[in-house]
Amino acid sequence: MKHKLISFLVILISFTSVLTPQKRAFRLDDHYAVKSVGSPILSPSGKIMTFTVSESNLAKGESKTYLYLMNADGSGLQKLETGGKSVSSPFWGMNDGELYYMRSVSGKQQLFMYLFEAKKDTQLTDVFIGVNDPVLAPDGKSFLFTAEVYPDCGDDEDCNKKNFESAENGPVQAYMSDKLLFRHWTSYTQGRYSHLFHYSLESKRFTDLTPGEFNSPPFMLGGGTGFNFSPDGKTVCYMSNHDVMQASSTNSDLWLLNLNGGTPENITIANKSWDGNPVFSPDGKFIAYKTQRIPAYESDRFRVAVYDIKNKKEKILTEEFDNWVNDFVWSPDSKEIYFTGDVKSYAPIYKVDIASGKITEVKNQISTGGFTISPDGKKLFYTYRLMEKPAEIYSFDPAAKKEIQLTFFNKELLEQVDFRPAEHMWVDGANGKKVHVLLVKPHNFDPAKKYPLVINVHGGPQSQWMDAYRGDGQMYAGFGYITAFPNPHGSTGYGQEYTAAISGDWGGKVYEDVMKVTDYLSALPYVDKDRVGAMGWSYGGYMMNWLQANTKRFKCFVSMMGLYNITSFYGTTEELWFPEWDVKGTPWTSDLYKKYSPSEYVKNFSTPTLIITGELDYRVSYTQSLEYFTALQKLGIDSKIIVFKNDGHWPSNIKSMPLYYNSHLEWFNKYLGGEPAPYSSEMLIRNRAFEK
C-alpha cells in the first residue's frame, strides 16, 4: 500500500508539472519589459486615483510615461490619452474633474490640465524657464513652482532668455565662478539659482518669491517637495540654505512667507543641520518636516518633527525610532503622521501619534514606495516591491489587516519569466555584529550543483540593499550566478550606530564584513569557492578597489563610479561635506586620505577588473576611474574601461544601462564561467546590437 501511494504521488507530481508551464530564465530584455508603476494619488473624494506607468523600448532606446485612472477598489482602469507624450507629476485639482500633470514642450516642463469631457489635455503654462515641482494652492487659482534663473533677472522672462541663450550659444564657451559648488551632480550652475515662484492661473503672471543668490529649495538627491501652502493659502513654507560655504554645509532651514507681503521668517534657525520637506497639517496648526541634528553630516538620522505655528515650538516625534525616516503623510484628522523608514532591507509603514509620540507599526516586511491615505483615514494606498515582484499598487485596511492588490501591469511577464526571490540570512561580521545578506539563487537552482558567486556591495555608503525588485537582482540569477547583497557596517536599517560606524573607517569594518560574508557563502555546498567575483557602485566601487589592494580572494571585479585616489577625489567632488565628515577632515588635516586610498597600494594589485564611469559624474569624477585603469594597464593586469559620454553618477536607464548589464555578463562569463552575455557590448556601443 505504501509503495502504491508513493507511485501515485510521483505520477501526480509529473502530471502537475506538465500542466504547469515552466518559466524561462530572466534575460536583459525582460528588465526592459517590466512596467514601472508610480505612486497612487487619490482624488479629493477618494473614489478615484491616478498614477503613472513607465514603459521601455529597448531596441529604440526609448521610454515613455503614461497616465492612468482607476477607481479606489481597482475597477475601471483606463489609460488617459495625452497625445502619446510622456507625462509626470500628476495631481488633482479642487474636485474629481480636475487633473493636472507635467509634459515637456520644446525641452521645458510645462503644466497641463486634462479635460475629462473633451478627453484631451490643455496646456496651461508657456514659461521659458520651465515649470518644476508644481504645488496647487488650496483655492485652485494659483500654484507654486521652482525654476533655475539668473538672480539679477528673477521673474523677468526676457532677461533670463537673453542670458540663457548667450551662455549656451555665445562665441565664448566657458564656465566661470568665484565660489565652490559651481557645478553639481551633472551640470554647471553658470551663475543660476533655483528660486520659488508663485503663478496665477488667471493672469498667467508669476512672481519670484525668493530673490537673491540662494537656492530655494536646495538640491535634494532623494527628491521630495521643498515647499507647500498653508491650508488657507495665505502662507508658504519653503526650504533654503543661506550658509556662506555651501560646499561644506548640509544645513537647510524652513522659512515662512506671507503671500500678502512681509519678510520671510526662518523658523528652524536654531538647528544648524538639515530641515526639509515641510507639510502643513490639514487643520493648519502644525508643519511636519524631516530633520537632522548633526551639522555637516549628510548621513545623520532623518527624524520627523512638527512645528507648532501658534506657539512657535518644535517637537521631534520619532526620536525613539532608531532608523531613517523616508516619506511621511498626515492623517486627515491631523492627529497622526504615517511614515516609512529603512528597517532591515525593507521600508515598512508606521504611524506616530502627535500628542503622545507613540509609534505603531502599520504594515511590515514590504519595501514601500509612495503612499497616501483615504480622506476618511480608513485605508492606505501604496506601491511596494519585493526582489521577485516589480512595483504594483495595493490598498490596505489597517483595522481588518486586509491587503488587496489593485494593479497587475506585470502579471503576464511574471507568469512567463522566473523572477527569483531573495533569501534572508545573517552572517557573523566585524565587532561581533551580524551582517544581513540577501541571497538570490539562479534560475532552475539545483542544490546538488555548484554555482559561481557574485558579491554586490552597495554605494552610499549610508544606504541599504532592499528586498525590492532591481535589474541586477534578477539579471545575474538568470545567467547562472548566485548573487549576494550584503548590508555591512554603514548600512541604514540596523540602527544609527551601525550606520555611523563607517565614517572614518572606510577600509576597516566594511572590508571585514565583506570578507566574512564571502568566506561564509563560499563554504556553502552549492557555491564554487574558486569562482567568486565582486562588483560595486560608488562607495561599492571604492570597496572593489580596496579589495584589489588587500586581497587576492576574488577572480574578478567590476568597479563602477568608484573612488580610487581619495586625495584627488576631495579636490574634484562638489559636495565637500561628505569627505570632510567621512574621511575626517581635508587631505592636509587627515591622514585617512592616504591610509584608505587604494592608490597607495598599487604594488598589491593583481585581479582582472572591468571599470565603468560617466564623463558627467561630478560626484565621483571619471578621472578616478582613469587613474585606476592606467595603473592596471601599466601593471599588465587584464582590465577594460567603459566611459559613458553623456552620463553622470547614475547612467541613463534606457540608453546606457543595457551596455552596463551586458558588459558585466561578458566579464563574469570570462572569469566566472556563467552563461554568455546576450549581446556583444561592442555592437551595443555601435548601436547595432538589435539589428535583425
C-alpha positions as CSV (number, residue, x, y, z in Angstrom):
1,M,0.0,0.0,0.0
2,K,2.8,2.4,0.9
3,H,4.6,1.8,-2.5
4,K,1.4,2.3,-4.4
5,L,0.8,5.6,-2.6
6,I,4.4,6.8,-3.4
7,S,3.9,5.8,-7.1
8,F,0.6,7.7,-7.2
9,L,2.3,10.8,-5.8
10,V,5.1,10.6,-8.3
11,I,2.5,10.3,-11.2
12,L,0.5,13.2,-9.7
13,I,3.6,15.4,-9.4
14,S,4.6,14.6,-13.0
15,F,1.2,15.3,-14.3
16,T,1.1,18.6,-12.4
17,S,4.4,19.6,-13.9
18,V,3.1,19.0,-17.4
19,L,0.1,21.2,-16.7
20,T,2.2,24.0,-15.1
21,P,4.2,25.9,-17.8
22,Q,7.9,26.0,-17.0
23,K,9.1,29.6,-16.5
24,R,12.1,30.7,-18.5
25,A,15.2,32.4,-17.2
26,F,15.3,36.2,-16.8
27,R,17.1,38.0,-19.7
28,L,18.3,41.5,-20.3
29,D,15.2,42.2,-22.5
30,D,12.9,41.2,-19.6
31,H,14.2,44.0,-17.4
32,Y,13.0,46.5,-20.0
33,A,9.7,44.7,-20.3
34,V,8.9,45.5,-16.7
35,K,6.4,48.3,-16.4
36,S,7.2,50.7,-13.7
37,V,4.1,51.7,-11.7
38,G,4.1,55.0,-10.0
39,S,2.6,56.0,-6.6
40,P,-1.2,56.3,-6.3
41,I,-2.6,59.8,-6.0
42,L,-6.2,59.9,-4.7
43,S,-8.8,62.4,-5.9
44,P,-10.4,64.8,-3.4
45,S,-13.4,62.4,-2.9
46,G,-11.1,59.4,-2.5
47,K,-13.1,57.5,-5.1
48,I,-10.6,57.7,-7.9
49,M,-6.8,57.5,-8.2
50,T,-4.3,58.5,-10.8
51,F,-0.8,57.2,-11.3
52,T,1.9,56.9,-13.9
53,V,3.2,53.8,-15.7
54,S,6.6,53.9,-17.5
55,E,7.3,51.5,-20.4
56,S,10.6,51.0,-22.2
57,N,11.5,50.1,-25.8
58,L,15.0,48.5,-25.6
59,A,15.6,48.4,-29.3
60,K,14.8,52.1,-29.8
61,G,16.5,53.1,-26.5
62,E,13.3,55.0,-25.5
63,S,11.0,55.1,-22.6
64,K,7.6,56.8,-22.1
65,T,5.5,57.5,-19.1
66,Y,1.7,57.3,-19.4
67,L,-1.1,58.4,-17.1
68,Y,-3.8,56.0,-15.8
69,L,-7.0,56.4,-13.9
70,M,-8.7,53.7,-11.7
71,N,-11.4,53.5,-9.1
72,A,-10.2,53.1,-5.5
73,D,-11.3,49.5,-5.5
74,G,-9.2,48.7,-8.5
75,S,-12.0,48.7,-11.1
76,G,-12.4,50.9,-14.1
77,L,-8.8,51.0,-15.2
78,Q,-8.2,53.3,-18.1
79,K,-5.3,55.0,-19.9
80,L,-5.6,58.7,-20.5
81,E,-4.9,60.0,-24.0
82,T,-2.2,62.6,-23.8
83,G,-1.1,62.7,-27.4
84,G,1.4,59.8,-26.9
85,K,3.6,62.1,-24.9
86,S,5.3,61.3,-21.7
87,V,3.8,62.9,-18.6
88,S,5.0,63.3,-15.0
89,S,4.0,64.7,-11.5
90,P,0.2,64.3,-11.7
91,F,-2.0,65.9,-9.0
92,W,-5.7,66.6,-8.6
93,G,-7.4,70.0,-8.6
94,M,-10.4,71.1,-6.5
95,N,-12.5,68.2,-7.4
96,D,-12.5,64.8,-9.2
97,G,-12.9,66.5,-12.5
98,E,-9.6,68.5,-12.5
99,L,-6.4,66.6,-13.1
100,Y,-3.0,68.4,-13.7
101,Y,0.3,67.0,-14.8
102,M,3.6,68.0,-16.4
103,R,4.7,67.5,-20.0
104,S,7.8,68.5,-21.9
105,V,7.4,71.2,-24.6
106,S,10.5,72.3,-26.5
107,G,12.7,70.8,-23.8
108,K,11.0,72.6,-21.0
109,Q,8.5,71.2,-18.5
110,Q,5.0,72.9,-18.6
111,L,1.8,72.4,-16.7
112,F,-1.2,70.7,-18.4
113,M,-4.8,70.1,-17.4
114,Y,-6.7,67.0,-18.6
115,L,-10.3,67.8,-19.6
116,F,-12.4,64.7,-18.9
117,E,-15.4,65.7,-21.0
118,A,-13.3,66.6,-24.1
119,K,-10.9,63.7,-23.4
120,K,-7.9,65.7,-24.2
121,D,-5.3,67.9,-22.4
122,T,-4.8,71.6,-22.4
123,Q,-1.5,73.4,-21.9
124,L,-1.8,75.9,-19.1
125,T,1.7,77.4,-19.0
126,D,4.3,78.5,-21.5
127,V,7.2,79.6,-19.4
128,F,10.6,79.9,-20.9
129,I,12.4,78.9,-17.7
130,G,10.2,75.9,-17.3
131,V,7.9,74.7,-14.5
132,N,9.2,72.2,-11.9
133,D,7.5,70.6,-8.9
134,P,4.2,72.4,-9.1
135,V,2.0,72.6,-6.0
136,L,-1.5,73.8,-6.4
137,A,-3.0,76.4,-4.0
138,P,-5.9,75.4,-1.8
139,D,-8.3,77.6,-3.8
140,G,-7.1,76.2,-7.2
141,K,-6.4,79.6,-8.6
142,S,-2.6,79.6,-8.4
143,F,0.4,77.3,-7.8
144,L,4.0,77.3,-6.7
145,F,6.9,76.0,-8.8
146,T,10.6,76.2,-9.0
147,A,13.0,77.1,-11.8
148,E,16.6,78.0,-12.2
149,V,17.2,81.7,-13.0
150,Y,19.8,84.3,-13.0
151,P,19.4,86.2,-9.7
152,D,19.6,89.6,-11.4
153,C,16.8,88.5,-13.7
154,G,14.4,86.8,-11.3
155,D,11.0,86.6,-12.9
156,D,11.9,88.7,-15.9
157,E,11.4,86.2,-18.8
158,D,13.1,88.3,-21.4
159,C,16.2,88.8,-19.2
160,N,16.5,85.1,-18.4
161,K,16.0,84.1,-22.1
162,K,18.7,86.5,-23.3
163,N,21.2,85.3,-20.7
164,F,20.4,81.6,-21.2
165,E,20.8,81.9,-25.0
166,S,24.0,83.9,-24.7
167,A,25.6,81.4,-22.3
168,E,24.6,78.4,-24.5
169,N,25.3,79.9,-27.9
170,G,27.7,82.8,-27.4
171,P,31.1,82.9,-29.1
172,V,32.9,82.3,-25.8
173,Q,32.1,78.9,-24.3
174,A,33.4,78.9,-20.7
175,Y,32.4,78.4,-17.1
176,M,33.5,81.0,-14.5
177,S,33.0,81.1,-10.8
178,D,34.5,82.7,-7.7
179,K,32.9,80.2,-5.2
180,L,32.7,76.5,-4.8
181,L,29.7,74.3,-5.7
182,F,29.8,75.9,-9.2
183,R,28.9,72.6,-10.6
184,H,26.6,70.0,-9.1
185,W,25.7,66.4,-9.9
186,T,25.8,66.6,-13.8
187,S,25.8,70.3,-14.7
188,Y,27.4,73.6,-14.1
189,T,25.4,76.2,-12.3
190,Q,26.5,79.0,-14.7
191,G,25.6,81.6,-12.1
192,R,22.0,80.4,-11.9
193,Y,20.0,79.6,-8.7
194,S,16.8,77.7,-8.0
195,H,14.0,80.1,-7.0
196,L,10.5,79.6,-5.8
197,F,7.7,81.2,-7.9
198,H,4.0,82.0,-7.4
199,Y,2.0,81.6,-10.7
200,S,-1.5,83.0,-11.1
201,L,-3.6,80.7,-13.4
202,E,-5.9,83.7,-14.1
203,S,-3.4,86.3,-15.1
204,K,-0.7,83.9,-16.4
205,R,1.8,86.0,-14.4
206,F,4.3,84.7,-11.9
207,T,6.4,86.3,-9.1
208,D,9.8,85.4,-7.7
209,L,9.3,84.7,-4.0
210,T,12.9,84.0,-3.1
211,P,15.2,86.6,-4.9
212,G,18.9,86.5,-4.3
213,E,21.9,84.2,-4.6
214,F,20.4,81.3,-2.7
215,N,18.8,78.1,-3.8
216,S,15.2,77.8,-2.6
217,P,14.8,74.9,-2.3
218,P,18.3,73.5,-2.3
219,F,19.1,70.4,-4.4
220,M,17.7,67.2,-2.9
221,L,19.1,63.9,-4.4
222,G,16.3,61.9,-2.8
223,G,13.6,64.1,-4.2
224,G,10.6,65.3,-2.3
225,T,8.8,68.6,-2.2
226,G,10.7,71.5,-0.7
227,F,7.7,73.9,-0.2
228,N,4.0,73.9,0.5
229,F,0.9,76.1,1.0
230,S,-0.8,76.5,4.3
231,P,-4.5,75.2,4.2
232,D,-5.8,78.8,3.9
233,G,-3.4,79.5,1.1
234,K,-2.1,82.7,2.7
235,T,1.3,81.3,3.8
236,V,4.1,79.4,2.1
237,C,6.7,77.3,3.9
238,Y,9.9,76.6,1.9
239,M,13.4,75.3,2.3
240,S,16.6,77.3,1.7
241,N,20.3,77.3,2.9
242,H,21.8,80.7,3.4
243,D,25.2,79.5,4.8
244,V,28.3,81.2,3.2
245,M,30.3,78.0,2.4
246,Q,27.6,75.9,0.7
247,A,30.0,73.2,-0.4
248,S,30.8,72.2,3.2
249,S,27.3,72.8,4.6
250,T,24.4,70.3,4.9
251,N,22.2,73.0,6.5
252,S,18.8,73.8,5.2
253,D,16.2,75.9,7.0
254,L,12.5,76.3,6.8
255,W,11.2,79.7,6.0
256,L,7.6,81.1,6.4
257,L,6.4,83.7,3.9
258,N,3.1,85.5,4.0
259,L,2.0,85.9,0.4
260,N,0.3,89.2,1.2
261,G,3.7,90.8,2.0
262,G,6.3,90.8,4.6
263,T,9.8,89.4,5.3
264,P,10.4,85.6,5.3
265,E,10.8,84.1,8.8
266,N,13.4,81.4,9.5
267,I,11.6,79.0,11.8
268,T,14.4,76.5,12.2
269,I,17.4,78.9,12.6
270,A,18.4,77.2,15.9
271,N,19.2,73.9,14.1
272,K,22.4,74.2,12.0
273,S,21.7,70.9,10.3
274,W,19.1,69.9,7.6
275,D,15.4,70.6,7.9
276,G,13.2,70.0,4.9
277,N,10.1,68.6,3.1
278,P,7.6,70.8,5.0
279,V,3.9,69.8,5.0
280,F,1.1,71.7,6.9
281,S,-1.3,69.7,8.9
282,P,-4.9,69.6,7.5
283,D,-6.1,71.8,10.4
284,G,-3.3,74.3,9.8
285,K,-1.9,74.2,13.3
286,F,1.4,72.4,12.6
287,I,4.1,72.0,10.0
288,A,5.6,68.5,9.8
289,Y,9.0,68.1,8.3
290,K,12.1,65.9,8.3
291,T,15.1,66.9,10.3
292,Q,18.7,66.0,11.1
293,R,20.6,67.1,14.2
294,I,24.3,66.9,13.4
295,P,25.7,69.8,11.2
296,A,27.8,68.8,8.1
297,Y,26.8,65.1,8.5
298,E,24.6,64.2,5.5
299,S,24.0,60.7,6.9
300,D,22.7,61.7,10.3
301,R,19.4,60.0,11.1
302,F,16.3,61.6,9.5
303,R,13.6,62.2,12.0
304,V,10.0,63.6,11.8
305,A,9.4,66.8,13.7
306,V,6.4,69.1,14.0
307,Y,6.4,72.9,14.4
308,D,3.6,74.4,16.4
309,I,2.8,77.6,14.4
310,K,0.9,79.4,17.1
311,N,3.4,78.7,19.9
312,K,6.5,78.7,17.7
313,K,7.8,75.5,19.2
314,E,9.4,72.4,17.7
315,K,8.8,68.8,18.7
316,I,10.7,65.8,17.4
317,L,8.3,62.8,17.1
318,T,10.5,59.9,16.0
319,E,13.5,60.2,18.3
320,E,12.8,56.6,19.6
321,F,12.8,55.3,16.0
322,D,16.5,54.4,15.6
323,N,16.4,54.3,11.8
324,W,16.0,56.8,8.9
325,V,12.5,58.1,8.1
326,N,11.8,58.3,4.4
327,D,8.3,59.6,3.4
328,F,5.5,60.8,5.6
329,V,1.8,61.8,5.3
330,W,-0.6,63.5,7.7
331,S,-3.7,61.7,8.8
332,P,-6.9,63.6,7.7
333,D,-7.7,64.5,11.3
334,S,-4.2,66.0,11.9
335,K,-3.7,63.6,14.9
336,E,-1.2,61.2,13.4
337,I,1.6,61.1,10.9
338,Y,2.2,58.0,8.8
339,F,5.7,57.4,7.7
340,T,8.1,54.8,6.1
341,G,11.6,54.0,7.2
342,D,14.6,51.9,6.4
343,V,14.4,48.7,8.5
344,K,16.4,45.5,7.8
345,S,16.2,45.6,4.0
346,Y,12.5,46.7,4.0
347,A,10.6,50.1,4.1
348,P,7.7,49.3,6.4
349,I,4.8,51.8,7.2
350,Y,4.4,53.2,10.7
351,K,2.3,55.9,12.4
352,V,3.1,58.3,15.2
353,D,0.6,60.0,17.5
354,I,1.2,63.8,17.6
355,A,0.1,64.2,21.2
356,S,1.8,61.1,22.8
357,G,4.6,60.4,20.4
358,K,3.6,56.7,20.4
359,I,4.9,54.9,17.3
360,T,2.9,51.9,15.9
361,E,3.9,49.6,13.1
362,V,1.1,49.5,10.5
363,K,2.5,47.3,7.7
364,N,5.7,45.3,7.8
365,Q,8.1,43.4,5.5
366,I,7.4,45.4,2.4
367,S,9.6,47.8,0.5
368,T,7.1,50.7,0.3
369,G,7.3,53.3,-2.4
370,G,4.9,56.2,-2.4
371,F,1.8,56.0,-0.3
372,T,-1.3,58.0,0.6
373,I,-4.3,57.8,2.9
374,S,-8.0,57.9,2.0
375,P,-9.9,61.0,3.0
376,D,-11.8,59.1,5.8
377,G,-8.4,57.8,7.2
378,K,-9.5,54.2,7.0
379,K,-7.3,52.9,4.1
380,L,-3.8,53.2,2.9
381,F,-2.9,53.0,-0.8
382,Y,0.7,52.4,-1.8
383,T,3.2,50.7,-4.1
384,Y,5.7,48.1,-2.9
385,R,8.3,45.9,-4.4
386,L,10.0,42.6,-3.4
387,M,13.0,41.2,-5.1
388,E,10.8,38.9,-7.2
389,K,7.9,41.4,-7.6
390,P,8.1,44.7,-9.5
391,A,6.0,47.5,-8.0
392,E,2.2,47.4,-8.2
393,I,-0.5,49.4,-6.3
394,Y,-2.2,47.9,-3.2
395,S,-4.8,49.0,-0.7
396,F,-4.6,48.1,3.0
397,D,-7.2,48.3,5.7
398,P,-5.3,48.5,9.0
399,A,-8.4,47.7,11.1
400,A,-9.1,44.5,9.2
401,K,-5.4,43.9,8.4
402,K,-6.5,43.2,4.8
403,E,-4.4,44.0,1.8
404,I,-5.7,43.9,-1.8
405,Q,-3.6,44.2,-5.0
406,L,-5.2,46.7,-7.3
407,T,-2.9,46.7,-10.4
408,F,-1.4,43.9,-12.4
409,F,0.7,45.5,-15.1
410,N,3.4,42.9,-14.8
411,K,1.3,39.8,-14.3
412,E,1.8,38.3,-17.7
413,L,5.6,38.8,-17.5
414,L,5.8,37.2,-14.1
415,E,3.8,34.2,-15.3
416,Q,6.4,33.7,-18.1
417,V,9.7,34.6,-16.5
418,D,11.4,33.2,-13.4
419,F,11.8,36.2,-11.1
420,R,13.9,35.0,-8.3
421,P,13.2,35.8,-4.6
422,A,15.7,36.9,-2.0
423,E,16.6,34.6,0.8
424,H,17.5,36.4,4.1
425,M,20.5,35.3,6.1
426,W,22.6,36.7,8.9
427,V,26.4,36.2,8.9
428,D,28.9,37.0,11.6
429,G,30.7,40.2,10.8
430,A,33.1,42.8,12.4
431,N,32.8,43.7,16.1
432,G,30.6,40.7,16.7
433,K,27.8,42.2,14.7
434,K,25.6,40.2,12.4
435,V,25.6,41.2,8.7
436,H,22.3,40.9,6.9
437,V,22.6,39.3,3.5
438,L,20.1,39.0,0.7
439,L,20.9,35.9,-1.4
440,V,19.4,35.4,-4.9
441,K,19.9,31.9,-6.4
442,P,19.9,31.1,-10.1
443,H,17.1,30.0,-12.4
444,N,16.4,26.3,-12.0
445,F,18.6,26.2,-8.9
446,D,19.8,22.7,-8.0
447,P,21.4,22.4,-4.5
448,A,23.4,19.4,-5.8
449,K,25.3,21.6,-8.3
450,K,27.9,24.3,-7.7
451,Y,27.5,27.8,-9.0
452,P,29.7,30.9,-9.4
453,L,29.1,33.7,-6.8
454,V,29.0,37.4,-7.2
455,I,29.2,39.7,-4.1
456,N,27.5,43.1,-4.8
457,V,28.5,45.9,-2.4
458,H,26.1,48.9,-2.3
459,G,27.0,52.5,-2.5
460,G,26.0,55.4,-0.4
461,P,27.7,54.2,1.6
462,Q,25.0,55.0,4.1
463,S,22.1,53.2,2.4
464,Q,20.7,49.6,2.3
465,W,20.1,46.9,-0.1
466,M,16.4,46.3,0.0
467,D,14.3,43.3,-0.7
468,A,12.9,45.0,-3.7
469,Y,12.9,44.4,-7.5
470,R,16.0,45.7,-9.3
471,G,17.7,44.8,-12.5
472,D,20.9,43.3,-11.1
473,G,18.8,41.4,-8.6
474,Q,17.4,39.3,-11.4
475,M,19.9,39.7,-14.3
476,Y,22.8,37.6,-12.9
477,A,20.4,34.9,-11.5
478,G,19.0,34.5,-15.0
479,F,22.5,33.8,-16.3
480,G,23.6,31.2,-13.8
481,Y,25.1,33.2,-10.9
482,I,24.3,33.3,-7.2
483,T,24.2,37.0,-6.2
484,A,24.7,38.2,-2.7
485,F,23.6,41.6,-1.5
486,P,25.2,42.3,2.0
487,N,24.3,45.2,4.2
488,P,27.7,45.7,6.0
489,H,28.6,48.4,8.6
490,G,27.5,51.8,7.3
491,S,24.2,50.5,6.0
492,T,20.9,52.0,7.1
493,G,18.1,50.0,8.7
494,Y,20.1,48.5,11.6
495,G,20.2,51.4,14.0
496,Q,22.2,54.7,13.6
497,E,25.2,53.4,15.5
498,Y,25.7,50.7,12.8
499,T,25.2,53.4,10.1
500,A,27.7,55.8,11.7
501,A,30.4,53.1,12.1
502,I,31.7,53.5,8.6
503,S,32.7,57.2,9.0
504,G,36.4,57.5,9.5
505,D,36.8,53.7,8.8
506,W,36.2,53.2,5.1
507,G,38.5,50.3,4.7
508,G,38.0,48.7,8.1
509,K,34.8,47.1,9.3
510,V,33.1,47.1,5.9
511,Y,36.1,45.2,4.4
512,E,36.0,42.7,7.3
513,D,32.2,42.3,6.8
514,V,32.6,41.7,3.1
515,M,35.4,39.1,3.6
516,K,33.5,37.2,6.3
517,V,30.3,37.1,4.1
518,T,32.4,35.9,1.2
519,D,34.0,33.2,3.3
520,Y,30.7,32.1,4.7
521,L,29.0,31.9,1.3
522,S,32.0,30.2,-0.3
523,A,31.6,27.4,2.2
524,L,28.0,26.6,1.2
525,P,27.8,23.3,-0.7
526,Y,26.2,24.8,-3.8
527,V,28.8,27.6,-4.2
528,D,32.0,27.1,-6.2
529,K,34.6,28.7,-4.0
530,D,37.0,29.0,-6.9
531,R,34.6,31.1,-9.0
532,V,33.8,34.2,-6.8
533,G,33.7,37.7,-8.2
534,A,32.6,41.1,-6.7
535,M,31.0,44.3,-8.0
536,G,30.1,47.6,-6.6
537,W,28.9,51.2,-7.5
538,S,30.2,54.5,-5.9
539,Y,31.3,53.5,-2.4
540,G,30.8,49.9,-3.6
541,G,33.2,50.7,-6.4
542,Y,35.6,52.0,-3.9
543,M,35.3,48.8,-2.0
544,M,36.2,46.9,-5.2
545,N,39.3,49.0,-5.4
546,W,40.1,48.4,-1.7
547,L,39.6,44.7,-2.1
548,Q,42.0,44.9,-5.1
549,A,44.6,46.4,-2.7
550,N,44.1,44.0,0.1
551,T,43.2,40.5,-1.1
552,K,43.6,38.0,-3.9
553,R,40.4,36.2,-2.9
554,F,38.4,37.1,-5.9
555,K,38.6,36.0,-9.6
556,C,37.5,39.4,-10.9
557,F,36.0,42.8,-10.0
558,V,33.6,45.2,-11.6
559,S,34.2,48.7,-10.3
560,M,31.6,51.3,-11.1
561,M,31.9,55.1,-10.4
562,G,34.4,54.1,-7.7
563,L,36.8,56.2,-5.6
564,Y,40.4,55.3,-6.3
565,N,42.6,58.2,-5.1
566,I,40.9,59.7,-2.1
567,T,43.1,62.8,-2.1
568,S,42.3,63.7,-5.7
569,F,38.6,62.8,-5.1
570,Y,38.4,65.5,-2.5
571,G,39.7,68.1,-5.0
572,T,37.3,67.1,-7.7
573,T,34.0,66.3,-6.0
574,E,31.4,69.1,-5.4
575,E,29.8,68.2,-2.1
576,L,32.8,68.7,0.2
577,W,30.8,68.0,3.4
578,F,30.8,64.3,2.5
579,P,34.6,63.6,2.6
580,E,35.1,66.2,5.3
581,W,32.9,64.2,7.6
582,D,33.5,60.6,6.4
583,V,37.3,61.0,6.0
584,K,37.5,63.3,9.0
585,G,38.9,66.5,7.5
586,T,40.8,67.6,4.4
587,P,43.8,65.9,2.8
588,W,46.0,68.3,4.6
589,T,44.5,67.7,8.1
590,S,43.6,64.0,8.0
591,D,45.9,61.0,7.4
592,L,42.9,58.8,6.5
593,Y,43.1,60.1,2.9
594,K,46.2,58.1,2.3
595,K,45.5,55.3,4.8
596,Y,42.3,54.3,3.0
597,S,43.2,55.2,-0.6
598,P,43.6,52.2,-2.9
599,S,46.0,54.2,-5.0
600,E,48.6,53.9,-2.2
601,Y,48.7,50.1,-2.6
602,V,49.2,49.6,-6.3
603,K,52.0,47.1,-5.7
604,N,49.4,44.7,-4.4
605,F,47.1,44.8,-7.5
606,S,46.6,41.6,-9.5
607,T,42.9,40.9,-10.1
608,P,41.2,41.5,-13.5
609,T,38.8,44.4,-13.4
610,L,36.1,46.0,-15.5
611,I,35.8,49.7,-14.8
612,I,32.7,51.8,-15.6
613,T,32.3,55.5,-15.2
614,G,30.4,58.6,-16.5
615,E,32.1,61.6,-18.0
616,L,29.5,63.9,-16.4
617,D,29.9,62.4,-13.0
618,Y,30.8,65.4,-10.7
619,R,30.2,63.4,-7.5
620,V,33.0,60.9,-8.2
621,S,34.9,62.3,-11.1
622,Y,35.6,60.0,-14.0
623,T,39.2,60.8,-13.6
624,Q,39.2,58.5,-10.6
625,S,38.5,55.6,-13.0
626,L,41.1,56.8,-15.5
627,E,43.7,56.8,-12.8
628,Y,42.8,53.3,-11.8
629,F,42.7,52.0,-15.3
630,T,46.1,53.5,-16.1
631,A,47.6,51.7,-13.1
632,L,46.1,48.3,-14.0
633,Q,47.2,48.6,-17.6
634,K,50.8,49.6,-16.7
635,L,50.9,46.5,-14.4
636,G,49.7,44.3,-17.2
637,I,46.5,43.3,-15.4
638,D,43.6,42.4,-17.6
639,S,41.3,45.4,-17.5
640,K,38.7,47.2,-19.5
641,I,37.1,50.7,-19.1
642,I,33.7,52.0,-20.3
643,V,33.2,55.7,-20.1
644,F,29.6,56.9,-20.6
645,K,29.9,60.2,-22.5
646,N,26.6,61.7,-21.6
647,D,26.1,60.2,-18.1
648,G,26.9,61.1,-14.5
649,H,26.9,59.1,-11.3
650,W,23.7,57.3,-12.5
651,P,23.8,56.2,-16.2
652,S,20.6,56.6,-18.2
653,N,18.4,53.5,-17.6
654,I,17.3,53.0,-21.1
655,K,20.2,54.4,-23.1
656,S,23.3,53.3,-21.1
657,M,22.3,50.6,-18.6
658,P,21.8,47.8,-21.3
659,L,25.5,48.2,-22.0
660,Y,26.2,48.3,-18.3
661,Y,24.4,45.0,-17.7
662,N,25.7,43.3,-20.8
663,S,29.4,44.2,-20.1
664,H,29.0,42.7,-16.6
665,L,27.8,39.5,-18.1
666,E,30.6,39.4,-20.5
667,W,33.2,40.0,-17.8
668,F,31.7,37.4,-15.4
669,N,31.4,34.9,-18.2
670,K,35.1,35.3,-18.9
671,Y,36.2,34.8,-15.4
672,L,33.5,33.0,-13.5
673,G,32.0,30.8,-16.3
674,G,28.4,31.7,-16.2
675,E,26.2,31.8,-19.3
676,P,27.4,34.0,-22.2
677,A,26.1,37.6,-22.4
678,P,23.1,38.0,-24.7
679,Y,24.7,40.7,-26.9
680,S,28.1,42.0,-27.9
681,S,29.0,45.1,-25.9
682,E,31.0,46.4,-28.8
683,M,27.9,46.2,-31.0
684,L,25.8,47.9,-28.3
685,I,28.2,50.8,-28.4
686,R,27.8,50.9,-32.2
687,N,24.0,50.8,-31.7
688,R,23.8,47.8,-33.9
689,A,23.2,45.0,-31.4
690,F,19.4,44.8,-32.1
691,E,19.8,44.5,-35.9
692,K,17.9,41.5,-37.3
